[in-house]
Amino acid sequence: AVVLAHNHPSGEVTPSKADRLITERLVQALGLVDIRVPDHLIVGGSQVFSFAEHGLL
């Protein structure tokens, strides 16, 4: 399994359209080699957004 993570230097952790698209593509690509993606985290300042917690995976 792989947990994806990246930061938003602006501090705004809401995923952009591009964040959602790359997550979808990475999940599909990694799935081809049987690698699960249990979560994708966006870190901004002291905040963290979890794709899994928001039902986006």
mmCIF file of the N, C-alpha and C atoms, coordinates in Angstrom:
data_MODEL
# 
_entry.id   MODEL 
# 
loop_
_atom_site.group_PDB 
_atom_site.id 
_atom_site.type_symbol 
_atom_site.label_atom_id 
_atom_site.label_alt_id 
_atom_site.label_comp_id 
_atom_site.label_asym_id 
_atom_site.label_entity_id 
_atom_site.label_seq_id 
_atom_site.pdbx_PDB_ins_code 
_atom_site.Cartn_x 
_atom_site.Cartn_y 
_atom_site.Cartn_z 
_atom_site.occupancy 
_atom_site.B_iso_or_equiv 
_atom_site.pdbx_formal_charge 
_atom_site.auth_seq_id 
_atom_site.auth_comp_id 
_atom_site.auth_asym_id 
_atom_site.auth_atom_id 
_atom_site.pdbx_PDB_model_num 
ATOM 1   N N  . ALA A 1 1  ? 0.846   -1.186 0.000   1.00 0.00 ? 1  ALA A N  1 
ATOM 2   C CA . ALA A 1 1  ? 0.000   0.000  0.000   1.00 0.00 ? 1  ALA A CA 1 
ATOM 3   C C  . ALA A 1 1  ? 0.885   1.241  0.000   1.00 0.00 ? 1  ALA A C  1 
ATOM 4   N N  . VAL A 1 2  ? 0.338   2.321  -0.542  1.00 0.00 ? 2  VAL A N  1 
ATOM 5   C CA . VAL A 1 2  ? 1.034   3.605  -0.586  1.00 0.00 ? 2  VAL A CA 1 
ATOM 6   C C  . VAL A 1 2  ? 0.065   4.683  -0.108  1.00 0.00 ? 2  VAL A C  1 
ATOM 7   N N  . VAL A 1 3  ? 0.512   5.504  0.831   1.00 0.00 ? 3  VAL A N  1 
ATOM 8   C CA . VAL A 1 3  ? -0.250  6.683  1.231   1.00 0.00 ? 3  VAL A CA 1 
ATOM 9   C C  . VAL A 1 3  ? 0.381   7.872  0.521   1.00 0.00 ? 3  VAL A C  1 
ATOM 10  N N  . LEU A 1 4  ? -0.422  8.568  -0.253  1.00 0.00 ? 4  LEU A N  1 
ATOM 11  C CA . LEU A 1 4  ? 0.055   9.749  -0.970  1.00 0.00 ? 4  LEU A CA 1 
ATOM 12  C C  . LEU A 1 4  ? -0.042  10.964 -0.052  1.00 0.00 ? 4  LEU A C  1 
ATOM 13  N N  . ALA A 1 5  ? 0.868   11.898 -0.213  1.00 0.00 ? 5  ALA A N  1 
ATOM 14  C CA . ALA A 1 5  ? 0.819   13.135 0.568   1.00 0.00 ? 5  ALA A CA 1 
ATOM 15  C C  . ALA A 1 5  ? 1.537   14.241 -0.188  1.00 0.00 ? 5  ALA A C  1 
ATOM 16  N N  . HIS A 1 6  ? 1.013   15.441 -0.050  1.00 0.00 ? 6  HIS A N  1 
ATOM 17  C CA . HIS A 1 6  ? 1.707   16.614 -0.572  1.00 0.00 ? 6  HIS A CA 1 
ATOM 18  C C  . HIS A 1 6  ? 1.274   17.829 0.235   1.00 0.00 ? 6  HIS A C  1 
ATOM 19  N N  . ASN A 1 7  ? 1.980   18.932 0.050   1.00 0.00 ? 7  ASN A N  1 
ATOM 20  C CA . ASN A 1 7  ? 1.636   20.120 0.824   1.00 0.00 ? 7  ASN A CA 1 
ATOM 21  C C  . ASN A 1 7  ? 1.097   21.236 -0.064  1.00 0.00 ? 7  ASN A C  1 
ATOM 22  N N  . HIS A 1 8  ? 0.338   22.098 0.579   1.00 0.00 ? 8  HIS A N  1 
ATOM 23  C CA . HIS A 1 8  ? -0.140  23.333 -0.033  1.00 0.00 ? 8  HIS A CA 1 
ATOM 24  C C  . HIS A 1 8  ? 0.488   24.463 0.777   1.00 0.00 ? 8  HIS A C  1 
ATOM 25  N N  . PRO A 1 9  ? 1.539   25.077 0.273   1.00 0.00 ? 9  PRO A N  1 
ATOM 26  C CA . PRO A 1 9  ? 2.214   26.146 1.016   1.00 0.00 ? 9  PRO A CA 1 
ATOM 27  C C  . PRO A 1 9  ? 1.291   27.305 1.405   1.00 0.00 ? 9  PRO A C  1 
ATOM 28  N N  . SER A 1 10 ? 0.199   27.470 0.677   1.00 0.00 ? 10 SER A N  1 
ATOM 29  C CA . SER A 1 10 ? -0.752  28.549 0.979   1.00 0.00 ? 10 SER A CA 1 
ATOM 30  C C  . SER A 1 10 ? -1.458  28.323 2.309   1.00 0.00 ? 10 SER A C  1 
ATOM 31  N N  . GLY A 1 11 ? -1.455  27.066 2.800   1.00 0.00 ? 11 GLY A N  1 
ATOM 32  C CA . GLY A 1 11 ? -2.158  26.737 4.034   1.00 0.00 ? 11 GLY A CA 1 
ATOM 33  C C  . GLY A 1 11 ? -3.578  26.265 3.798   1.00 0.00 ? 11 GLY A C  1 
ATOM 34  N N  . GLU A 1 12 ? -4.096  26.424 2.598   1.00 0.00 ? 12 GLU A N  1 
ATOM 35  C CA . GLU A 1 12 ? -5.453  25.983 2.234   1.00 0.00 ? 12 GLU A CA 1 
ATOM 36  C C  . GLU A 1 12 ? -5.389  24.511 1.847   1.00 0.00 ? 12 GLU A C  1 
ATOM 37  N N  . VAL A 1 13 ? -6.065  23.661 2.632   1.00 0.00 ? 13 VAL A N  1 
ATOM 38  C CA . VAL A 1 13 ? -5.947  22.219 2.395   1.00 0.00 ? 13 VAL A CA 1 
ATOM 39  C C  . VAL A 1 13 ? -7.055  21.632 1.527   1.00 0.00 ? 13 VAL A C  1 
ATOM 40  N N  . THR A 1 14 ? -8.009  22.428 1.108   1.00 0.00 ? 14 THR A N  1 
ATOM 41  C CA . THR A 1 14 ? -9.068  21.916 0.237   1.00 0.00 ? 14 THR A CA 1 
ATOM 42  C C  . THR A 1 14 ? -8.447  21.450 -1.078  1.00 0.00 ? 14 THR A C  1 
ATOM 43  N N  . PRO A 1 15 ? -8.747  20.207 -1.496  1.00 0.00 ? 15 PRO A N  1 
ATOM 44  C CA . PRO A 1 15 ? -8.143  19.708 -2.731  1.00 0.00 ? 15 PRO A CA 1 
ATOM 45  C C  . PRO A 1 15 ? -8.658  20.453 -3.963  1.00 0.00 ? 15 PRO A C  1 
ATOM 46  N N  . SER A 1 16 ? -7.738  20.749 -4.852  1.00 0.00 ? 16 SER A N  1 
ATOM 47  C CA . SER A 1 16 ? -8.100  21.391 -6.117  1.00 0.00 ? 16 SER A CA 1 
ATOM 48  C C  . SER A 1 16 ? -8.609  20.331 -7.089  1.00 0.00 ? 16 SER A C  1 
ATOM 49  N N  . LYS A 1 17 ? -9.138  20.786 -8.203  1.00 0.00 ? 17 LYS A N  1 
ATOM 50  C CA . LYS A 1 17 ? -9.570  19.860 -9.254  1.00 0.00 ? 17 LYS A CA 1 
ATOM 51  C C  . LYS A 1 17 ? -8.377  19.020 -9.717  1.00 0.00 ? 17 LYS A C  1 
ATOM 52  N N  . ALA A 1 18 ? -7.210  19.655 -9.834  1.00 0.00 ? 18 ALA A N  1 
ATOM 53  C CA . ALA A 1 18 ? -5.996  18.938 -10.245 1.00 0.00 ? 18 ALA A CA 1 
ATOM 54  C C  . ALA A 1 18 ? -5.594  17.893 -9.203  1.00 0.00 ? 18 ALA A C  1 
ATOM 55  N N  . ASP A 1 19 ? -5.747  18.213 -7.914  1.00 0.00 ? 19 ASP A N  1 
ATOM 56  C CA . ASP A 1 19 ? -5.441  17.249 -6.847  1.00 0.00 ? 19 ASP A CA 1 
ATOM 57  C C  . ASP A 1 19 ? -6.330  16.016 -6.977  1.00 0.00 ? 19 ASP A C  1 
ATOM 58  N N  . ARG A 1 20 ? -7.604  16.248 -7.221  1.00 0.00 ? 20 ARG A N  1 
ATOM 59  C CA . ARG A 1 20 ? -8.547  15.129 -7.350  1.00 0.00 ? 20 ARG A CA 1 
ATOM 60  C C  . ARG A 1 20 ? -8.226  14.279 -8.580  1.00 0.00 ? 20 ARG A C  1 
ATOM 61  N N  . LEU A 1 21 ? -7.886  14.936 -9.672  1.00 0.00 ? 21 LEU A N  1 
ATOM 62  C CA . LEU A 1 21 ? -7.586  14.220 -10.910 1.00 0.00 ? 21 LEU A CA 1 
ATOM 63  C C  . LEU A 1 21 ? -6.318  13.381 -10.783 1.00 0.00 ? 21 LEU A C  1 
ATOM 64  N N  . ILE A 1 22 ? -5.249  13.951 -10.240 1.00 0.00 ? 22 ILE A N  1 
ATOM 65  C CA . ILE A 1 22 ? -4.003  13.191 -10.120 1.00 0.00 ? 22 ILE A CA 1 
ATOM 66  C C  . ILE A 1 22 ? -4.182  12.038 -9.139  1.00 0.00 ? 22 ILE A C  1 
ATOM 67  N N  . THR A 1 23 ? -4.987  12.243 -8.098  1.00 0.00 ? 23 THR A N  1 
ATOM 68  C CA . THR A 1 23 ? -5.254  11.158 -7.149  1.00 0.00 ? 23 THR A CA 1 
ATOM 69  C C  . THR A 1 23 ? -5.951  10.008 -7.855  1.00 0.00 ? 23 THR A C  1 
ATOM 70  N N  . GLU A 1 24 ? -6.972  10.325 -8.628  1.00 0.00 ? 24 GLU A N  1 
ATOM 71  C CA . GLU A 1 24 ? -7.710  9.299  -9.374  1.00 0.00 ? 24 GLU A CA 1 
ATOM 72  C C  . GLU A 1 24 ? -6.775  8.540  -10.317 1.00 0.00 ? 24 GLU A C  1 
ATOM 73  N N  . ARG A 1 25 ? -5.932  9.264  -11.021 1.00 0.00 ? 25 ARG A N  1 
ATOM 74  C CA . ARG A 1 25 ? -5.012  8.625  -11.976 1.00 0.00 ? 25 ARG A CA 1 
ATOM 75  C C  . ARG A 1 25 ? -3.970  7.764  -11.274 1.00 0.00 ? 25 ARG A C  1 
ATOM 76  N N  . LEU A 1 26 ? -3.446  8.243  -10.147 1.00 0.00 ? 26 LEU A N  1 
ATOM 77  C CA . LEU A 1 26 ? -2.456  7.450  -9.408  1.00 0.00 ? 26 LEU A CA 1 
ATOM 78  C C  . LEU A 1 26 ? -3.082  6.189  -8.819  1.00 0.00 ? 26 LEU A C  1 
ATOM 79  N N  . VAL A 1 27 ? -4.299  6.305  -8.297  1.00 0.00 ? 27 VAL A N  1 
ATOM 80  C CA . VAL A 1 27 ? -5.000  5.130  -7.760  1.00 0.00 ? 27 VAL A CA 1 
ATOM 81  C C  . VAL A 1 27 ? -5.192  4.095  -8.868  1.00 0.00 ? 27 VAL A C  1 
ATOM 82  N N  . GLN A 1 28 ? -5.601  4.545  -10.051 1.00 0.00 ? 28 GLN A N  1 
ATOM 83  C CA . GLN A 1 28 ? -5.788  3.629  -11.179 1.00 0.00 ? 28 GLN A CA 1 
ATOM 84  C C  . GLN A 1 28 ? -4.466  2.999  -11.602 1.00 0.00 ? 28 GLN A C  1 
ATOM 85  N N  . ALA A 1 29 ? -3.422  3.803  -11.738 1.00 0.00 ? 29 ALA A N  1 
ATOM 86  C CA . ALA A 1 29 ? -2.126  3.291  -12.188 1.00 0.00 ? 29 ALA A CA 1 
ATOM 87  C C  . ALA A 1 29 ? -1.541  2.310  -11.182 1.00 0.00 ? 29 ALA A C  1 
ATOM 88  N N  . LEU A 1 30 ? -1.584  2.652  -9.905  1.00 0.00 ? 30 LEU A N  1 
ATOM 89  C CA . LEU A 1 30 ? -1.037  1.754  -8.885  1.00 0.00 ? 30 LEU A CA 1 
ATOM 90  C C  . LEU A 1 30 ? -1.869  0.479  -8.771  1.00 0.00 ? 30 LEU A C  1 
ATOM 91  N N  . GLY A 1 31 ? -3.164  0.590  -9.021  1.00 0.00 ? 31 GLY A N  1 
ATOM 92  C CA . GLY A 1 31 ? -4.028  -0.586 -9.006  1.00 0.00 ? 31 GLY A CA 1 
ATOM 93  C C  . GLY A 1 31 ? -3.628  -1.616 -10.048 1.00 0.00 ? 31 GLY A C  1 
ATOM 94  N N  . LEU A 1 32 ? -3.045  -1.164 -11.149 1.00 0.00 ? 32 LEU A N  1 
ATOM 95  C CA . LEU A 1 32 ? -2.598  -2.084 -12.202 1.00 0.00 ? 32 LEU A CA 1 
ATOM 96  C C  . LEU A 1 32 ? -1.509  -3.033 -11.714 1.00 0.00 ? 32 LEU A C  1 
ATOM 97  N N  . VAL A 1 33 ? -0.767  -2.603 -10.697 1.00 0.00 ? 33 VAL A N  1 
ATOM 98  C CA . VAL A 1 33 ? 0.285   -3.457 -10.128 1.00 0.00 ? 33 VAL A CA 1 
ATOM 99  C C  . VAL A 1 33 ? -0.069  -3.859 -8.691  1.00 0.00 ? 33 VAL A C  1 
ATOM 100 N N  . ASP A 1 34 ? -1.377  -3.905 -8.424  1.00 0.00 ? 34 ASP A N  1 
ATOM 101 C CA . ASP A 1 34 ? -1.922  -4.365 -7.140  1.00 0.00 ? 34 ASP A CA 1 
ATOM 102 C C  . ASP A 1 34 ? -1.407  -3.610 -5.924  1.00 0.00 ? 34 ASP A C  1 
ATOM 103 N N  . ILE A 1 35 ? -1.238  -2.308 -6.063  1.00 0.00 ? 35 ILE A N  1 
ATOM 104 C CA . ILE A 1 35 ? -0.853  -1.475 -4.928  1.00 0.00 ? 35 ILE A CA 1 
ATOM 105 C C  . ILE A 1 35 ? -2.057  -0.620 -4.547  1.00 0.00 ? 35 ILE A C  1 
ATOM 106 N N  . ARG A 1 36 ? -2.506  -0.777 -3.303  1.00 0.00 ? 36 ARG A N  1 
ATOM 107 C CA . ARG A 1 36 ? -3.639  0.000  -2.792  1.00 0.00 ? 36 ARG A CA 1 
ATOM 108 C C  . ARG A 1 36 ? -3.188  1.397  -2.381  1.00 0.00 ? 36 ARG A C  1 
ATOM 109 N N  . VAL A 1 37 ? -4.111  2.351  -2.442  1.00 0.00 ? 37 VAL A N  1 
ATOM 110 C CA . VAL A 1 37 ? -3.872  3.703  -1.939  1.00 0.00 ? 37 VAL A CA 1 
ATOM 111 C C  . VAL A 1 37 ? -4.949  3.966  -0.875  1.00 0.00 ? 37 VAL A C  1 
ATOM 112 N N  . PRO A 1 38 ? -4.622  3.721  0.405   1.00 0.00 ? 38 PRO A N  1 
ATOM 113 C CA . PRO A 1 38 ? -5.631  3.900  1.446   1.00 0.00 ? 38 PRO A CA 1 
ATOM 114 C C  . PRO A 1 38 ? -5.958  5.362  1.757   1.00 0.00 ? 38 PRO A C  1 
ATOM 115 N N  . ASP A 1 39 ? -5.044  6.283  1.408   1.00 0.00 ? 39 ASP A N  1 
ATOM 116 C CA . ASP A 1 39 ? -5.329  7.691  1.679   1.00 0.00 ? 39 ASP A CA 1 
ATOM 117 C C  . ASP A 1 39 ? -4.400  8.589  0.876   1.00 0.00 ? 39 ASP A C  1 
ATOM 118 N N  . HIS A 1 40 ? -4.828  9.815  0.703   1.00 0.00 ? 40 HIS A N  1 
ATOM 119 C CA . HIS A 1 40 ? -4.016  10.889 0.127   1.00 0.00 ? 40 HIS A CA 1 
ATOM 120 C C  . HIS A 1 40 ? -4.219  12.073 1.055   1.00 0.00 ? 40 HIS A C  1 
ATOM 121 N N  . LEU A 1 41 ? -3.129  12.572 1.599   1.00 0.00 ? 41 LEU A N  1 
ATOM 122 C CA . LEU A 1 41 ? -3.182  13.661 2.562   1.00 0.00 ? 41 LEU A CA 1 
ATOM 123 C C  . LEU A 1 41 ? -2.658  14.947 1.941   1.00 0.00 ? 41 LEU A C  1 
ATOM 124 N N  . ILE A 1 42 ? -3.339  16.044 2.241   1.00 0.00 ? 42 ILE A N  1 
ATOM 125 C CA . ILE A 1 42 ? -2.855  17.369 1.861   1.00 0.00 ? 42 ILE A CA 1 
ATOM 126 C C  . ILE A 1 42 ? -2.564  18.107 3.160   1.00 0.00 ? 42 ILE A C  1 
ATOM 127 N N  . VAL A 1 43 ? -1.334  18.584 3.286   1.00 0.00 ? 43 VAL A N  1 
ATOM 128 C CA . VAL A 1 43 ? -0.908  19.298 4.484   1.00 0.00 ? 43 VAL A CA 1 
ATOM 129 C C  . VAL A 1 43 ? -0.770  20.775 4.147   1.00 0.00 ? 43 VAL A C  1 
ATOM 130 N N  . GLY A 1 44 ? -1.338  21.612 4.994   1.00 0.00 ? 44 GLY A N  1 
ATOM 131 C CA . GLY A 1 44 ? -1.217  23.060 4.834   1.00 0.00 ? 44 GLY A CA 1 
ATOM 132 C C  . GLY A 1 44 ? -1.121  23.700 6.198   1.00 0.00 ? 44 GLY A C  1 
ATOM 133 N N  . GLY A 1 45 ? 0.052   24.187 6.548   1.00 0.00 ? 45 GLY A N  1 
ATOM 134 C CA . GLY A 1 45 ? 0.240   24.731 7.893   1.00 0.00 ? 45 GLY A CA 1 
ATOM 135 C C  . GLY A 1 45 ? 0.035   23.628 8.910   1.00 0.00 ? 45 GLY A C  1 
ATOM 136 N N  . SER A 1 46 ? -0.873  23.837 9.857   1.00 0.00 ? 46 SER A N  1 
ATOM 137 C CA . SER A 1 46 ? -1.144  22.822 10.882  1.00 0.00 ? 46 SER A CA 1 
ATOM 138 C C  . SER A 1 46 ? -2.381  21.993 10.545  1.00 0.00 ? 46 SER A C  1 
ATOM 139 N N  . GLN A 1 47 ? -2.937  22.170 9.352   1.00 0.00 ? 47 GLN A N  1 
ATOM 140 C CA . GLN A 1 47 ? -4.136  21.440 8.945   1.00 0.00 ? 47 GLN A CA 1 
ATOM 141 C C  . GLN A 1 47 ? -3.788  20.300 7.997   1.00 0.00 ? 47 GLN A C  1 
ATOM 142 N N  . VAL A 1 48 ? -4.611  19.250 8.050   1.00 0.00 ? 48 VAL A N  1 
ATOM 143 C CA . VAL A 1 48 ? -4.437  18.106 7.156   1.00 0.00 ? 48 VAL A CA 1 
ATOM 144 C C  . VAL A 1 48 ? -5.800  17.726 6.593   1.00 0.00 ? 48 VAL A C  1 
ATOM 145 N N  . PHE A 1 49 ? -5.860  17.510 5.288   1.00 0.00 ? 49 PHE A N  1 
ATOM 146 C CA . PHE A 1 49 ? -7.074  17.035 4.618   1.00 0.00 ? 49 PHE A CA 1 
ATOM 147 C C  . PHE A 1 49 ? -6.838  15.592 4.212   1.00 0.00 ? 49 PHE A C  1 
ATOM 148 N N  . SER A 1 50 ? -7.770  14.714 4.563   1.00 0.00 ? 50 SER A N  1 
ATOM 149 C CA . SER A 1 50 ? -7.685  13.300 4.217   1.00 0.00 ? 50 SER A CA 1 
ATOM 150 C C  . SER A 1 50 ? -8.736  12.965 3.160   1.00 0.00 ? 50 SER A C  1 
ATOM 151 N N  . PHE A 1 51 ? -8.282  12.499 2.007   1.00 0.00 ? 51 PHE A N  1 
ATOM 152 C CA . PHE A 1 51 ? -9.217  12.075 0.964   1.00 0.00 ? 51 PHE A CA 1 
ATOM 153 C C  . PHE A 1 51 ? -10.095 10.936 1.484   1.00 0.00 ? 51 PHE A C  1 
ATOM 154 N N  . ALA A 1 52 ? -9.510  10.009 2.229   1.00 0.00 ? 52 ALA A N  1 
ATOM 155 C CA . ALA A 1 52 ? -10.266 8.865  2.741   1.00 0.00 ? 52 ALA A CA 1 
ATOM 156 C C  . ALA A 1 52 ? -11.367 9.324  3.702   1.00 0.00 ? 52 ALA A C  1 
ATOM 157 N N  . GLU A 1 53 ? -11.035 10.216 4.626   1.00 0.00 ? 53 GLU A N  1 
ATOM 158 C CA . GLU A 1 53 ? -12.023 10.688 5.601   1.00 0.00 ? 53 GLU A CA 1 
ATOM 159 C C  . GLU A 1 53 ? -13.171 11.442 4.942   1.00 0.00 ? 53 GLU A C  1 
ATOM 160 N N  . HIS A 1 54 ? -12.920 12.013 3.785   1.00 0.00 ? 54 HIS A N  1 
ATOM 161 C CA . HIS A 1 54 ? -13.954 12.760 3.069   1.00 0.00 ? 54 HIS A CA 1 
ATOM 162 C C  . HIS A 1 54 ? -14.617 11.933 1.963   1.00 0.00 ? 54 HIS A C  1 
ATOM 163 N N  . GLY A 1 55 ? -14.352 10.626 1.948   1.00 0.00 ? 55 GLY A N  1 
ATOM 164 C CA . GLY A 1 55 ? -15.003 9.738  0.986   1.00 0.00 ? 55 GLY A CA 1 
ATOM 165 C C  . GLY A 1 55 ? -14.576 9.942  -0.450  1.00 0.00 ? 55 GLY A C  1 
ATOM 166 N N  . LEU A 1 56 ? -13.368 10.456 -0.657  1.00 0.00 ? 56 LEU A N  1 
ATOM 167 C CA . LEU A 1 56 ? -12.905 10.740 -2.018  1.00 0.00 ? 56 LEU A CA 1 
ATOM 168 C C  . LEU A 1 56 ? -12.003 9.654  -2.586  1.00 0.00 ? 56 LEU A C  1 
ATOM 169 N N  . LEU A 1 57 ? -11.880 8.544  -1.891  1.00 0.00 ? 57 LEU A N  1 
ATOM 170 C CA . LEU A 1 57 ? -11.097 7.417  -2.420  1.00 0.00 ? 57 LEU A CA 1 
ATOM 171 C C  . LEU A 1 57 ? -11.985 6.209  -2.555  1.00 0.00 ? 57 LEU A C  1 
# 
